[in-house]
């Protein structure tokens, strides 16, 4: 499959990576973002209308360890294009041992209640509540739980 990055350049990805991207877009509940792609699935066109969700999907695939250089290259190109400021979150969960608080960096914008969050090593969480929104100057606090749709 090829990823057409806003008609600026095209990146080739393996069938495995293409499946991972498609699955992540579905898991984000954003399959409409890639609707209208050719039925053969050979080109994923990134447009102004879907750049944010495709960026997040690529970021999640990278965090899950299901990527190689092509996914990283596409992700980094899109992140430069969208120009989001990196945001820091403190993750809290009753599932973390001893009241542990984990640090998570978002490169794809803010997280909201019910959002899917994929941390390094493929740990998938659902945002239960935003206790404090993140800004470029102050970390946010998210209450999370393991996702039912890992």
N, C-alpha and C positions, 0 to 999 in steps of 0.2 A: 504494500500500500504506500501511497505517497501522501504527505501532508503539504498542502498548498498554504503557505504562510502569507496570507493577505495579499496574494498575487505578487509578492516580492521575491520569493524563492520557494523551492520545493525540496522536501527532505524525504528520503526513502526510509521506511521502517519495515521490520520483518512481520510476517503473519502473526507471530506470537505477540509482538508489541501492538499490532493493530487490534487484536482481540482484547488485550489488556486495556487499551484506550477506550474501545467501545463499551466494555464492561464497566469501566469507571464512569463514563458519561451516563450510562444507564443507572448506576448506583447513586449518582448525584441527582437522579430524577430529572435529567436534562436531555433526554433523547431527542427532544424537539430541536435542540441546538445543532444536531447533525442531520436532521430531516432534509430531504432533498438531495442528499449525496447520491451519486450514481448507484444503481442497484447492485453493480458488481463490487462495490465497496473499495474500489481501487484508488480513489482520491477523497481525502478528507479536506474540505475547503474551509479554512479559517477565515471568517469575515468579521466586520465590525460588530455584527449581531451576536456572534458566538465566541469571540476571542477570550472573554473572561472565563467562561465555563471550560473551554478547551485548555486554557492555561492551568486552571485548577486541576482538571483531569490529568494532564501531563505531570503536574507536580505530585499528585497522589500516586501515579504509577511509578514515578521516580522514588518516592518515599517507601513504596512497597517493595522496592528492589526488583521490579519487573522491567527494567529498562537498560539500554546500553547507550552508547554515544549519540545515536540519532534522536532518542527521546530527550536527552539532556540538551542537545543542540536546539531542537524545536522549542522546548520549554524556555530555555534561556533567551532565544530570539523573541518569543512572545512576551516574556516578562519585561524585556527592554522596551518593547513596543508599548505595552500598557502603562508602564512607568509607575506601578504601585510602590509606595514606600513599604519596606519590610515592617511588619508588625510583630511584636512579641506578646505572647499570651502565657499566663500561668495556668496550667491545667490542674484541676482538682477533681477527685473522684473518691467515692467510698470504696472503690476497688483498689486504690493505691495503698500500699502497706504503710502503716504508721503515719498517716496524714501527709504522705509525700506530696510535694507540689512539683510538677514537671514543667519545664520550659519548652515552648513550641513557637517556632518562627513561621509566620505566614507571609509568603511572597505573592499571594494572589488575592489580597484584600481581606476584608473583615469576615468573621464568622458570626453566624446568627443561630438562634435556637433551632433545633432539628437539623442543622447542617451536619454533613458527614465530614470527618476530619481523619486524615491518614498520617500518622506519626511515623518516624523512622522505624525500620524493622517491621513494617507492615502492620503496626498496631492501629486498628480501626475503631474510632469512637464516634458517638453521636453527641452533639452538643445539647445538653439538657437545659442549660440556662446560661445566659450571659450575665455574669455578676458585675462585670465592669467592661465596657467596650474598650478596645485598643485604639490608640492614636499613635502617630509616629513618635510622640514624645513620652507616652506613658503606656506601660504594658496593660493588657486586658486580663480579665480573669474569666475562665470558662469552667463550668461544671460539666463534666463529661461522663459517659458510661460506654461500656463496650457496645459496639454496633451489633444489631441483630442481623444486619445484611452484609456481614464481612465478605 
